[in-house]
Amino acid sequence: MLPEVVIIGRPNVGKSTLFNRLVGKKLALVDDQPGVTRDRRFGEADLLGLKFTIVDTAGWEDDDPHSLPGRMRKQTEAALAGATLALFVFDSRAGLTPLDEEIARWLRGADVPVVVVANKAEGKAGDSGIFDAYSLGLGDPVALSAEHGEGVADLFEVLLPHLDPLQPEEAPPLDEGEDRPLGPLQLAIVGRPNAGKSTLINRLLQEDRLLTGPEAGITRDSIAVDWQWLDPKSGETMPIKLIDTAGMRKRARVTEKLERMAVADAKHAVDFAEVVVLLLDATQGLEHQDLKIASHVIEEGRALMVAINKWDIAEDPSGLFNGIRAALDEGLAQARGIPLIAVSARTGKGTDAMLSAAHELRDIWNRRVPTAALNRWFDDALAQNPPPAPGGKRIKLRYITQVRTRPPGFVLFGTRLDQLPESYRRYLVNGLRRELGFGSVPVRLTLRSPKNPYHTKE
């Protein structure tokens, strides 16, 4: 008999989307089982080899919060009875609501382990909600996007200790320092008009590469093309989902400025990408528009690399390359060392190196630091450069934890953090990049004072 996991949360937080993600399209759902109300759906989930029964409960109405405890008990006591674990789902973009907090208070008294799931965590809009979830007193939240499949490896890692001993067969292990691959590399190519984006896309989709067909429907404006890239070094065939927004400008008004169109193009592509290639024109160099697009990609937490196209006709290639490198490091100080590749969409030169670098970048972007390594780095960082003591009272930095990947996100807990200088925060972020191997990928560090309701002051 499989262990049972119950999904709980208020309406419109993505419970059904998570249910469908865990069950998968090929598994049938069984509704209206004997003795089961129509408010619940049952399915058999298979999460990276971890098998369990998943139960989707009805959302709780928030129009009458005063009657919430009664409705909650009526709808969930049956679901929680005998359950191995409960997933408490909330919308990280909307943040915690009074209804979420009421549900959390109720769950803290339940005799079932609870995992907090911060759904809709793609991009940066959900960061505040993720970090605020620590105030619920239910442990570290798992940040994921049920719609896009981001964070499912993190969910696997959290569920494994609860469900693995109950498995009919042993579930595959998950290395602490490295998340499992999440399917094809989702790659977007963005840039100013006339940088050669369409030519590069056409080059990638031909010559020894298998095009499996276009898939419409990511958005009304974008098309995702699934294809296979043969890595010439390893001989492996690597699946890639190329997010193509080349057709967007055809529907734009002719009077729109090129910069506005290019940035809008990038925004649509970035929403669904893991790695974003910013394509430059070697005959034009790096311009302000390019830096604006790059900044948006970084702010959204995507892994960024830059490719210089038309390299076959570039004048003074060495000087051009070094000049662009210096301009990138100066203009994007928050992400120094962004991979820079020279390519020619016309001849295909450099495209394999670009795709190889994109896969390596995704691995870093998706990386989880082993707890022991993170603790060692944190202790060393404080020993080498202790935090300041404004007014003679030292700021206490207690511990740091990684709360998410894709991009890597950390929360630093301590006291008097409102007085921690921004320069010290940058010192820590730079140390995370340099010492723990994150390089140029976006690294987010949020400062939090203890909010756990069970926390006691010293």
Secondary structure, DSSP 8 states (H G I E B T S, - for coil): ---EEEEE--TTSSHHHHHHHHH-TTS--B-S-TT--TT-EEEEEEETTEEEEEEE------S-GGGHHHHHHHHHHHHHTT-SEEEEEEETTT---HHHHHHHHHHHTSSS-EEEEEES--SSTTHHHHHHGGGGSS---EE-BTTTTBTHHHHHHHHHHHHGGG-SS------TTB----SSEEEEEE-STTSSHHHHHHHHTSSS-EEEEEEE-SSSS-EEEEEEEE-TTT--EEEEEEEE-GGGGGGS-TTS-HHHHHHHHHHHHHTT-SEEEEEEETTTB--HHHHHHHHHHHHTT-EEEEEEE-GGG-SSHHHHHHHHHHHHHHHTGGGTT--EEE--TTT-TTHHHHHHHHHHHHHHHTB---HHHHHHHHHHHHHHS----GGG---EEEEEEEEETTTTEEEEEEESGGGS-HHHHHHHHHHHHHHTT-TTS--EEEEE----TT----
